[in-house]
Amino acid sequence: MPMPIDVETLLNRLRIESERIEFKRGWNPTGIYRTICAFANDFENLGGGYILVGVEQDERGVAKRPVVGIEDCEIDDILKDMVAYNNKFDPFYQPRTFVESIDGKKVLAIWVPSGAYRPYAVPTDITVKGKCEKAYYIRSGTSSVVAKGESLDQLRDMANRTPFDERPNPSIGLTDISMVLLRDYLAKVNSKLEQDLFKQPLEQTLEQMDLMTGPTENRMLKNVAAMMFCENPEKFFKYMQVDVVVFPEGRIRNPQRFIEKTFKGSVPQLIKQTMDYLRTNILFETVQKVAGRAEAKRFWNYPYEALEEAVVNSLYHRDYSLYEPVEISIEPDGIDILNCPGPDHSIPMSAIEKGDYLKSRRYRNRRLGDFLKELELTEGRSTGVPTIQEKLANNGSPRATFETTEDRLSILIHIPVHEGCGDVVEMNGDKMAKKYEMSNKMSNKMSNKDQDRLKALVDYLDTNGFIAKSEAAKILGVEDKTAQRLLVKAVKLGVLVSEGYRKSTVYKLK
């Protein structure tokens, strides 16, 4: 049974924080079970952790190669002992174990996902038979320590509810999981599970990824499985979508002129579609010559990295049980991203208004964040706001601002446009403006089918400049006479102009 992430990634500490990986030269059950307990409690909401037994580290914390390894007979004894040790957890907890071959040696890898029923306590000496004092362990840097006082109170408080994405959902079936999305994810994180995806039942792969929960007789998929690997997750989470609306002249100056776009799909798909749209239609670089300087001044209206961080965080931290989409409004002065609900009450209002660093002890979608971190879409550790501000500063843009209400029902992120980019939203190639004018002229004058056909032709003309009747018919998959009728009507409406005579007639955007 392979791990959901490549073991070489763990050895080289890639994509996984060092606090989530521990190397052990040999089997030390008491120390190892304290670490398992700390990873299961996941005090920092990092997504659990990994322990590699048979790997020695140097003074820098780097794995020594070749690895020390452990003998096959020793592994068998360890696995037998772990069955008894797992029963000493309060409540019961069972880590996942894997035997990996590295440098010609066997290594025992222990994967410890965040526990759904934390806090967990374990005997201070796991090897003692009979009764023994138990303690709650948490991670402090790269060490596992006993949670006491305020830390223990916070751990218990965090555990009062299971994050929404970790909850079982009886409505989600195996047929709702897209093998394409699942395989794409496993390939991107270099998981060996990709090799077995089509060789074993899908349910087995999902079990190995800790995406199923519940008793043996009634296993159910977790919400995060649909968030990540379902083509139509809006079936289970209403309004799981991103709505983008562009006001080229501003909402106040001309509220009637706007362009709307809605994206749906899994969380990675939503991120990709939204960022592709912004990059293609909104983002542009400006080059300004500076008197007395050989080097020109270059800046973007919005730095891509700042927008990506804001979009990812809005989908990471939203409440998927609410029927509210993520809303992105684009106006001449900047981009607003509205997300529901707002920041947790553990974040003081003064920190939100300051907009430097927002640290929360309560994550709504802890496991979703773990997936996004493995895809390198977010770093976690409350670095989102600092990253946004840093990328804006490097671009020479004003700082982003954050607004919420006392009841924390929503949060509004305002990312200002660079001051040298004018007072109108400049659409790349002015495509959006053309489509707005076209849709206004077509309103109530064409059937919905003809409107869709004409929009397809406008997209083609944006790139190719002109089109003949026969080309239009091929693109639309209609007869020449149907294409001719549509083109003539578009000319009458003032959307297109015609040039040439009879068979040599071509059509262009007006």
N, C-alpha and C positions, 0 to 999 in steps of 0.2 A: 504494500500500500504506500504509494509515494506521497510526499508532502505537497501542499498546494503552492509551494514556492521552492525554487531551485536551491539546493544546499550550498552551492558555490556562492550564491548571493549572500547567504548567511555568513559563510566563512570570511567573505570580503567586506561584510557590513555594508552592502549596497541596498538602498531603498528602505532599509529597516534601521531604526535608531539603535545606537549602541546599548541604550538602556533596556532594549527588548531582546538582547542576545546575551547568553552566558555560556562560556566555555568551561568544561570540567575535564581535567586530565583523567580522573578515574571516578568510580561510583562512590559517592558520599551521600547516602540517603537522607540524613538529617538536613544537611545544607541544601541539597537539591530540592527537598520537599518544602523547605522554607521559601525557596525561589518560585517553585510551582504555585504555592499559595499566594505569593505576592503578584505573580503574573495573572492568576485567576481573579484576584481582587481588582487589578487594573486601576489603581488609584488615580493615575494621570490620564485615563481614557486613551491609551495608546493602542489598544487592541491586543493585549496579552503579550506573549513572548515565546522565545525558543531557547532550549538548552541542548547543547551538543556535548555528549559524554564521550570521551576519547580524544578530545582536542585540547591541547595545551596552548596557553597564550603567553606572550612575552610581556615585558614591563610596560609596553605601550597599549596592551590590551588587544594586540593583533594575533591572530591564530598562527601558530608555528606550523610550517610545512616541511616535510610530510607529517601528517598527523600521527599521534601516538597509537590511536585505535584501541579496541578492546577485543578479547577473544570471544568466539562464538559461544562457548560453554558459559562464559560470564554473562553474556547477553541473555541467555535463557534463564539464568538464575535471577537476574535483575528484573526481568519481565514478570516472573512468578512473584517476587517480593512486592512489586508495584501493585499487584492485584489486592494484596492485604493492606498496603499502605493507603491506597485510594479510599478504602472503607473507613479510614480514620479521619477523613475530612468531615467537617461540620459546616454546612450540609455536604452530602456526598458530591465528590467531583472526580472526574476521570480525564486526565490529559491524554493526548494522542501520541503514540509512539511509532517510530519508523527506524528501520535499520538501513543505513546508507553506506555505500562503498566509496571511500575517498582515499586517494593515493595508495590503493591496493590494500587498505585496512578497513575494518568494520567500525562504524561510528553509530552510537545510539542517539537519534534526534528525538527530542520531546517537544511537541507543539502544545502550547498552553493558551487556548483562546480565552478571551474574557468570559467569566462565568455569568450565566443568566440569573443565578440565585445568590450572588454575593451579598454580604461579606462572607468569606470563608475563613475558617480557623483550622489549624493543624497542630498536633502535639509539638512541643518545643524539641522533643527528641522522638522522631518517628519510629525508632527501633525499639523503644521501651514497650514491653508487653504489659497489658493491663491498663489501668488508668494513668493518665499523665496530663499535666497542665497543658492547655491549648492556648494559642495566641493567634492574633490576626497580623499577617505580614503584608507590607507594601514595599514598593520599590522606592529607593532614595538614591537617585543617580544610577550607578551600576551595582548597588548593594540592596539586599533584602533585609528590612528592619521591622521590628515590632511596631504596629500602629498603636499609639497611645494618645490620651488626651484629645485635643482638638482634631488631630488626624483621624483618630478612631471615630469621633463623632461625625466627621465629614464623610468617612467611608460608609458608615451606616446610613447617613442621609442620602448619599448617592445611590445606595442599593435599595431604597424604598420603592423604586419602580424599575421595571425592565424597559430599556430604551425601545422605542416604537419599532425600529428596524429589526430588533432581535425577537420580537413577539411572533408566535406561530399564527398563521393565517390559513384556516381550513378551506378558504375559497380558491387558493392558488394550487393548481394541479401540475403534474409533471409535464403535461402537454403545453402548458403556458411558458415553459422555459425554452428559449431559443438556443439551439445547439450552435448556431453561427455566432451569437454574442458570447456564449460561454467559451467556445473555442478561441475566439479572438482575445478574450481576457487572459486565458491560460497561456496563450502564445506570447502575449506582451510581457507577462511576469515570469516567463521561462519556467513554467511549472511542468513537471514530468506527468502530471495528470492529463496533459494534452494528448500524450501518446496512448493513453488508455481510454480516452473519452468515447471512442466508437467501438471499443473492444469489451466494454462492460456495461451493465445497466446504468442508465442516467442517475437513478436513485443512489447507486453506490458512489458515483462521483460527487453528488451533492452532499452525501453523508461525510465523505472525506474532506469536503470544504467547510464542514460545520454549518451547513445551510438548512439542516432539518432538526427538528426538536420534537419533544413529546414522548410518551411511552411507546414501547416496541409495537404494541398492537394498534397504535394510532399515530404514526409519524406524520408530521406536518411541515410544510416549507415555511421558512421565516420570511417576513416582509421584505427583507433586504434581497432575497433571491429574485423577487419580481422587480424590485427597483433597479437591479443590475442587469438581469438577464431575460427580461420579458420585452417583446416588441411593442406590446400595448398595455403598459402598466396602469394606464388610466382606468382600466376595467376594475382595478382594486383600489386605486387612490385617485379619487375624482380631482380633476383639474391639475393633474401632474403634468404641467406644461410650462413653457416660457412664452409670454406674450410680449412682443416688441412693437412699439408704436413710434413712428418718426414724425415730428412736426418740423418740416424744413425751415419755416419762418418763425416758429415758436407757437406754443399753445395759446398765448394771449393775442399775439399779433394777427394770426390767421388760424383759428381753431378748426376751420372747415377743410384745411389742407393737411392731410395726414396719410401715412401709409402704415398698414398693420400687417404683422406676420406672427404666426403661431407655430411653435415647434413642439412635437410630442415624441415620446419614446423613452428608452431607459435613461438613467442618469448620465452615463457616458455619452449616449447619443444626443441628449439635450445639450450637454456642454459643447460637443463638437459642432452641432448644427448652429447653435447660437454664436459661437466664436467664428465659424466660417462665414456666417452672414455679416457679422460686424466687420470682419477683416475685408470682405469683398466689397461691401457697400458703404461703410462708414469711415474706416481708417485710411488716412493718407499722410504722407510725409511732405514737409515743406522745406525747401532749401532757399535760404536768404543770403545774398552776398552782403558782406560787411565791409564798409569803407575802410581802407588802410590795412585790411587783412587778406592774406591769400586764401585762407581756409574759410569756406562758407559756413553759415550757421544752419544746422539741420535739427529738426524736431518733428514729432508726430502730433496730430491733433489729440490723440489718446495713445499712451503706450499700451501695446497689446498685453503685456504681462500683468499690468494693473487691472485691466478689464477682465482678463481670464481669472485672476485671483478672486475678484468680486463675484463673478458669475458662479464659479465653483463653490465658493463659500455660501452663496445664497441657496444653492441646491443641497449642499451638505447640511446646513443648519435649519432648513425649513421644517415645518411640521406637516408630514404627509397625511395626517388624519384630518387636516383642515381642507375645506374645498376652496382653496385660494391658489392661483397660479403665481409664479414669479413674474413680476411686471417690470419691463425695461422701457423707459421713456427717453427719447433722444430729442433734444432741443438745441438751439444755437449755443446756449451757455454751458451745456454739459449733458451728461448721461445720469439718469436716476434709476436705481435698482431698488424696487420695493419688494420686501419679503415678509411673510407672516409665519409665525409670530415674531416678536422682537427678541432682543437678547434676554437671557435668563436674569432673574432678579439678583443673582449672586454677583452680577457685574454692576458696580455703582454708576449712577447717572453721570457723575463727574468724569469717569473714565470714558464713557460714550461720547460726551461732548468734547473731550480733549482729542479723541480720535487717534491715540498712539498705540494702545495695546489693550485688547479686550480678553481677559482671562476668565473662563467659566469652568466651574467644577462639574457642571451637568451638561452632557451632550445628548441631544435628542436622537442622533443616529450614529452611535459609536462605531458599529460594524461597517456602515456605509463609508465612514471616514477612513477606515482601515483599507477598504478596497481602493478608494481614491488615492491614498498614499502609495499603495503598491503600484498604481498606474502612473505615479509621479504627477498627479494633477493637483495635489495639495501636500503640504508638509506637516499639517497638524500643529500641535504645540502652540496654538494661538498666535501663529506667525502671519495670518492672513492680512490683518490691518497694517502691521509694520511693512510687509511686502508691498502693499498698495501704495503707501506713502513714499516708500523708497523709490519705486519705479516712477512715480509722478515727479519726484524731486530730480531724479536723474534726467528726466525729459524736459525739465524747466517748467513744469506745469504747477498750478496752485494745488494745495493739499485737498484731499477728499474730506468730506464732512459726513457725520453720522447722526441721524435723528431718530428718536423713538418717543413714545408716550409713557406716562407714569404706569399705565397698566400693561405696557410692553406687548401690545397687540400686533405691532409691526415695527420694522426698522427700514429706514430709507437711507441708502448710500448715494451721495451725490459726488460724481467724478467730474470736475470742471474741465472744459476744453482748454487747450493751450491758448494763451492770450493773443497769439499771432494768427489765429485762424478765422477771423471775421465773425459776422453776426447772423449767418445763415448756415444751416446744416448742409455742407457740400457733399452730395452723393457722388460716389465714384462713377464717372461717365454720365452723371445726371439721369441714371436709369429710373430712379424712384420718382423723380419729378415727371418724367415722360409717362410713366405708368399711371400716375395720379391724374394727369391731364387727359389721358386716353380713357381711363375708367369714368371720369366725369362726363366726357362727351358721349360715351356709350350708354350711360345710365338710362334705363327705360326706353332705349332705342334699338336694342339688340336682345336676342334671346341669350340665356346664360351659356348655351353651347357655343354660340357665335362669339360671345365675349371671351370665353376661354380660348377659342381658336385664334382670335385676334391678338390676345396677350402672347400666345406662343410665337406668332409672327413678329411681334414687337421685340421679343427677346432675341430672335434670329437677326432682325435688322440692327439691333444695338451693336452686334458684332460684325455683320457682313455688309451693312450699308444699303443694299438694295436686293430686290427679289423679283423674279418673274412668276407669271401665273403657274407654269408647270412645276416650278420649284416649290411654290406654296402648296400645291396639291399633294406633292410627295411628302412634305413635312407634316401636313395635317392628316394625311391618309384619306383624302377625299377625291372626288372626281374634279376634273379641270373646271367644269361649269360651276361647281359649288365654290371652289376657290375664287373664281372670277367674280361671282356674286358678292362674296365677302369683301374682296379687295375694292370693288366699286363702291360698296356701302361705306367702307372705311374712308375712302376719298371724299365722299359726300359729307361725312361727319367731321372732316378736317383732321383726321388722325394721320392719314397717309396722303402723299402726292404721287401723281403718275407722270412718267416721262417716256417719250418715244411714241410710236404710232403702230397700232394694231399688233402684229406678232412680235414686234420689238419693244413693246411696252414693259417698263419695269416700275416698281413701286418703292418709295422711300418714306422714311419718317418725315413728317412735316416739321 
